[in-house]
């Protein structure tokens, strides 16, 4: 019985000690004190805490580094937050580190995230002020999302109206017409064939140009062979000379015919008698007609040569030369 009373006393003392420890722990946590840390304090200033409170956690690169010690309002746009930092982490925090207010999870408590910034600067000292990084809060993101939803709704209404107008327009009737598709396909096929034909024609023209450059064919020979061009020039000159001689011969024959007619009418002697013969006269007239026809045919040949693409350049050059000589003679006069 006495032993049971002693055990009850020991149990009561143990429970009382546990309650005292629990009460002291709650008291220290309520006063934002670290039970196992030092008194190393860092500060940061923000424009809006977004619900941050004393006692919230402080993280360094995602690692638990301390708690929010106190919050003080500096002025109407600045709020200073003092953070109680664990001494084990202070050796890794540099003066150029940035502090930002975040959230534990999606809808958890607010926390302060301290992020290192390169290049490294000196290690912080107790009481240093860290630069604050402004992040979009959940409320701001929700407001932006709400505006975006409204804009999407407006765009959807406009698109709906546009689609309804297009559905009743002639464009959709054209697109839905199967005959137009067949015609369009046929037109594209014709265009493809025309393109192929144009390509073949281009290749043919290229071959012709290559042959001309290589001196193949009559045109290539004419363009590339200087000896052939010289011989052609000489031939044209001879043709022109023969035409001139034919004209002279025709004039002489006309003169001779006039003399013969005179001798026939007024002359004496055997020639007169010979020319008075009607049979001989008819034969002579026929010969003159043949000569005249031959001259006309020759002149036609010369005119045809003037229009031939092989020698017309020469005739044009000679015509320009004659015109120039005529102008020079008139100028000299």
C-alpha positions as semicolon CSV with decimal commas, in nm:
position;residue;x (nm);y (nm);z (nm)
1;X;0,000;0,000;0,000
2;X;0,284;0,234;0,091
3;X;0,465;0,132;-0,229
4;X;0,158;0,215;-0,442
5;X;0,135;0,558;-0,281
6;X;0,504;0,616;-0,362
7;X;0,446;0,522;-0,727
8;X;0,149;0,757;-0,747
9;X;0,364;1,039;-0,608
10;X;0,637;0,969;-0,865
11;X;0,379;0,964;-1,147
12;X;0,232;1,291;-1,030
13;X;0,575;1,454;-1,014
14;X;0,655;1,329;-1,369
15;X;0,328;1,457;-1,509
16;X;0,376;1,791;-1,334
17;X;0,728;1,822;-1,472
18;X;0,599;1,746;-1,822
19;X;0,328;2,008;-1,786
20;X;0,585;2,265;-1,671
21;X;0,809;2,188;-1,968
22;X;0,511;2,213;-2,205
23;X;0,399;2,543;-2,057
24;X;0,752;2,687;-2,082
25;X;0,779;2,568;-2,444
26;X;0,448;2,728;-2,539
27;X;0,557;3,045;-2,365
28;X;0,884;3,062;-2,557
29;X;0,715;2,983;-2,886
30;X;0,453;3,248;-2,811
31;X;0,729;3,498;-2,756
32;X;0,897;3,391;-3,086
33;X;1,204;3,256;-2,910
34;X;1,407;2,961;-3,031
35;X;1,457;2,708;-2,759
36;X;1,775;2,573;-2,914
37;X;1,904;2,867;-3,120
38;X;2,098;3,186;-3,067
39;X;1,991;3,547;-3,080
40;X;2,113;3,611;-3,442
41;X;1,869;3,855;-3,605
42;X;1,831;3,959;-3,971
43;X;1,589;4,219;-4,102
44;X;1,402;4,282;-4,426
45;X;1,158;4,550;-4,536
46;X;0,846;4,488;-4,747
47;X;0,563;4,696;-4,889
48;X;0,302;4,427;-4,816
49;X;0,331;4,121;-4,591
50;X;0,034;3,939;-4,751
51;X;-0,071;3,787;-4,417
52;X;0,275;3,714;-4,272
53;X;0,262;3,694;-3,890
54;X;0,504;3,666;-3,602
55;X;0,614;3,309;-3,547
56;X;0,598;3,211;-3,915
57;X;0,889;3,011;-4,049
58;X;1,197;3,149;-4,225
59;X;1,354;2,927;-4,497
60;X;1,699;2,949;-4,653
61;X;1,707;2,776;-4,993
62;X;1,413;2,565;-4,877
63;X;1,574;2,468;-4,543
64;X;1,424;2,565;-4,209
65;X;1,646;2,853;-4,087
66;X;1,445;3,039;-3,818
67;X;1,123;3,218;-3,737
68;X;0,972;3,565;-3,770
69;X;1,057;3,746;-3,445
70;X;0,874;4,076;-3,480
71;X;0,693;4,298;-3,729
72;X;0,726;4,678;-3,710
73;X;0,558;4,941;-3,929
74;X;0,819;5,196;-4,041
75;X;0,583;5,418;-4,242
76;X;0,272;5,389;-4,458
77;X;0,460;5,206;-4,736
78;X;0,730;5,013;-4,546
79;X;0,706;4,728;-4,295
80;X;1,018;4,591;-4,126
81;X;1,035;4,222;-4,035
82;X;1,291;4,092;-3,785
83;X;1,389;3,726;-3,826
84;X;1,551;3,507;-3,563
85;X;1,803;3,288;-3,756
86;X;1,960;2,960;-3,645
87;X;2,337;2,996;-3,587
88;X;2,403;2,686;-3,799
89;X;2,270;2,865;-4,110
90;X;2,415;3,215;-4,061
91;X;2,757;3,113;-4,201
92;X;2,595;3,051;-4,543
93;X;2,388;3,371;-4,573
94;X;2,562;3,659;-4,755
95;X;2,477;4,026;-4,754
96;X;2,350;4,019;-5,116
97;X;2,088;3,750;-5,038
98;X;1,725;3,840;-5,109
99;X;1,420;3,780;-4,889
100;X;1,076;3,712;-5,036
101;X;0,738;3,630;-4,885
102;X;0,598;3,296;-4,999
103;X;0,351;3,026;-4,900
104;X;0,397;2,680;-4,756
105;X;0,233;2,472;-5,025
106;X;-0,058;2,612;-5,222
107;X;-0,275;2,743;-4,937
108;X;-0,043;2,704;-4,634
109;X;0,101;2,955;-4,391
110;X;0,313;3,247;-4,507
111;X;0,691;3,206;-4,488
112;X;0,997;3,414;-4,568
113;X;1,229;3,257;-4,826
114;X;1,592;3,374;-4,824
115;X;1,759;3,302;-5,160
116;X;2,135;3,335;-5,223
117;X;2,251;3,555;-5,508
118;X;2,573;3,519;-5,705
119;X;2,845;3,637;-5,689
120;X;2,900;3,580;-5,322
121;X;2,951;3,877;-5,092
122;X;3,061;3,895;-4,726
123;X;2,871;3,689;-4,469
124;X;2,590;3,870;-4,287
125;X;2,619;4,000;-3,931
126;X;2,346;4,015;-3,674
127;X;2,113;4,308;-3,743
128;X;2,191;4,331;-4,120
129;X;1,912;4,435;-4,355
130;X;1,848;4,202;-4,650
131;X;1,712;4,319;-4,983
132;X;1,345;4,233;-5,039
133;X;1,231;4,056;-5,355
134;X;0,881;4,144;-5,467
135;X;0,676;3,842;-5,573
136;X;0,321;3,829;-5,697
137;X;0,083;3,732;-5,421
138;X;-0,198;3,481;-5,451
139;X;-0,453;3,762;-5,450
140;X;-0,273;3,941;-5,732
141;X;-0,252;3,619;-5,934
142;X;-0,622;3,556;-5,877
143;X;-0,704;3,911;-5,988
144;X;-0,492;3,865;-6,300
145;X;-0,657;3,529;-6,363
146;X;-0,999;3,690;-6,325
147;X;-0,910;3,959;-6,579
148;X;-0,775;3,692;-6,813
149;X;-1,099;3,493;-6,781
150;X;-1,303;3,804;-6,859
151;X;-1,088;3,875;-7,165
152;X;-1,124;3,514;-7,282
153;X;-1,500;3,536;-7,240
154;X;-1,509;3,856;-7,447
155;X;-1,292;3,700;-7,718
156;X;-1,513;3,391;-7,722
157;X;-1,823;3,603;-7,778
158;X;-1,654;3,790;-8,063
159;X;-1,537;3,463;-8,220
160;X;-1,885;3,317;-8,184
161;X;-2,039;3,617;-8,360
162;X;-1,775;3,599;-8,635
163;X;-1,829;3,226;-8,689
164;X;-2,205;3,272;-8,710
165;X;-2,159;3,545;-8,971
166;X;-1,921;3,325;-9,170
167;X;-2,161;3,033;-9,150
168;X;-2,425;3,238;-9,333
169;X;-2,183;3,398;-9,580
170;X;-2,108;3,296;-9,937
171;X;-1,757;3,181;-9,843
172;X;-1,882;2,871;-9,664
173;X;-2,113;2,797;-9,956
174;X;-1,811;2,804;-10,183
175;X;-1,612;2,582;-9,948
176;X;-1,898;2,333;-9,917
177;X;-1,954;2,312;-10,295
178;X;-1,799;1,983;-10,417
179;X;-1,793;2,098;-10,780
180;X;-1,568;2,388;-10,692
181;X;-1,323;2,147;-10,529
182;X;-1,315;1,936;-10,845
183;X;-1,266;2,245;-11,064
184;X;-0,994;2,375;-10,837
185;X;-0,817;2,038;-10,848
186;X;-0,840;2,039;-11,229
187;X;-0,707;2,395;-11,244
188;X;-0,413;2,302;-11,023
189;X;-0,341;2,004;-11,247
190;X;-0,344;2,230;-11,555
191;X;-0,115;2,475;-11,382
192;X;0,120;2,189;-11,299
193;X;0,118;2,075;-11,662
194;X;0,180;2,430;-11,783
195;X;0,469;2,458;-11,542
196;X;0,615;2,132;-11,671
197;X;0,577;2,250;-12,032
198;X;0,743;2,580;-11,946
199;X;1,028;2,389;-11,785
200;X;1,068;2,173;-12,096
201;X;1,059;2,481;-12,317
202;X;1,323;2,648;-12,102
203;X;1,544;2,340;-12,126
204;X;1,500;2,340;-12,505
205;X;1,593;2,707;-12,530
206;X;1,897;2,642;-12,314
207;X;2,005;2,363;-12,550
208;X;1,960;2,596;-12,850
209;X;2,169;2,866;-12,683
210;X;2,438;2,611;-12,595
211;X;2,447;2,489;-12,956
212;X;2,468;2,848;-13,081
213;X;2,760;2,915;-12,847
214;X;2,929;2,594;-12,966
215;X;2,880;2,691;-13,331
216;X;2,642;2,407;-13,416
217;X;2,382;2,445;-13,690
218;X;2,348;2,715;-13,956
219;X;2,273;2,993;-13,711
220;X;2,557;2,886;-13,481
221;X;2,795;2,867;-13,774
222;X;2,687;3,209;-13,892
223;X;2,735;3,362;-13,548
224;X;3,064;3,193;-13,461
225;X;3,246;3,125;-13,792
226;X;3,403;3,450;-13,915
227;X;3,517;3,287;-14,241
228;X;3,161;3,181;-14,322
229;X;3,035;3,531;-14,249
230;X;3,304;3,674;-14,479
231;X;3,212;3,433;-14,760
232;X;2,845;3,520;-14,718
233;X;2,932;3,889;-14,740
234;X;3,126;3,828;-15,062
235;X;2,836;3,628;-15,207
236;X;2,592;3,907;-15,133
237;X;2,824;4,160;-15,295
238;X;2,847;3,941;-15,605
239;X;2,469;3,906;-15,617
240;X;2,431;4,280;-15,597
241;X;2,692;4,327;-15,869
242;X;2,513;4,073;-16,090
243;X;2,186;4,261;-16,034
244;X;2,351;4,587;-16,137
245;X;2,500;4,422;-16,447
246;X;2,160;4,281;-16,536
247;X;2,009;4,629;-16,510
248;X;2,281;4,768;-16,735
249;X;2,233;4,487;-16,984
250;X;1,862;4,553;-16,989
251;X;1,927;4,920;-17,064
252;X;2,167;4,830;-17,341
253;X;1,917;4,588;-17,489
254;X;1,648;4,853;-17,479
255;X;1,879;5,094;-17,656
256;X;1,970;4,830;-17,909
257;X;1,603;4,756;-17,968
258;X;1,540;5,125;-18,029
259;X;1,821;5,141;-18,281
260;X;1,696;4,829;-18,450
261;X;1,347;4,972;-18,476
262;X;1,492;5,287;-18,630
263;X;1,699;5,091;-18,879
264;X;1,396;4,878;-18,950
265;X;1,188;5,182;-19,034
266;X;1,448;5,398;-19,210
267;X;1,759;5,189;-19,265
268;X;1,887;5,015;-19,582
269;X;2,086;4,704;-19,653
270;X;2,068;4,343;-19,546
271;X;2,005;4,432;-19,179
272;X;1,707;4,641;-19,282
273;X;1,575;4,356;-19,488
274;X;1,644;4,113;-19,205
275;X;1,464;4,329;-18,952
276;X;1,173;4,380;-19,187
277;X;1,111;4,009;-19,168
278;X;0,805;3,963;-18,942
279;X;0,914;3,620;-18,826
280;X;1,252;3,743;-18,708
281;X;1,082;4,037;-18,541
282;X;0,850;3,813;-18,345
283;X;1,139;3,595;-18,232
284;X;1,335;3,899;-18,124
285;X;1,041;4,036;-17,928
286;X;0,994;3,704;-17,754
287;X;1,362;3,702;-17,662
288;X;1,332;4,051;-17,517
289;X;1,030;3,950;-17,313
290;X;1,221;3,652;-17,178
291;X;1,514;3,872;-17,085
292;X;1,283;4,117;-16,908
293;X;1,113;3,837;-16,718
294;X;1,450;3,698;-16,618
295;X;1,554;4,040;-16,492
296;X;1,233;4,081;-16,292
297;X;1,276;3,734;-16,142
298;X;1,631;3,813;-16,048
299;X;1,520;4,139;-15,886
300;X;1,258;3,944;-15,689
301;X;1,528;3,703;-15,574
302;X;1,738;3,996;-15,454
303;X;1,437;4,143;-15,271
304;X;1,371;3,805;-15,104
305;X;1,732;3,788;-14,995
306;X;1,696;4,130;-14,833
307;X;1,429;3,984;-14,602
308;X;1,619;3,664;-14,523
309;X;1,734;3,660;-14,156
310;X;2,082;3,543;-14,264
311;X;2,168;3,839;-14,495
312;X;1,917;4,112;-14,415
313;X;2,165;4,262;-14,170
314;X;2,406;4,318;-14,456
315;X;2,142;4,491;-14,675
316;X;2,038;4,713;-14,385
317;X;2,403;4,809;-14,334
318;X;2,445;4,884;-14,707
319;X;2,122;5,090;-14,709
320;X;2,243;5,294;-14,411
321;X;2,579;5,342;-14,583
322;X;2,413;5,461;-14,906
323;X;2,192;5,699;-14,711
324;X;2,497;5,834;-14,528
325;X;2,685;5,878;-14,860
326;X;2,383;6,059;-15,007
327;X;2,370;6,295;-14,707
328;X;2,746;6,360;-14,738
329;X;2,712;6,438;-15,111
330;X;2,426;6,679;-15,043
331;X;2,631;6,844;-14,771
332;X;2,929;6,885;-15,007
333;X;2,704;7,049;-15,264
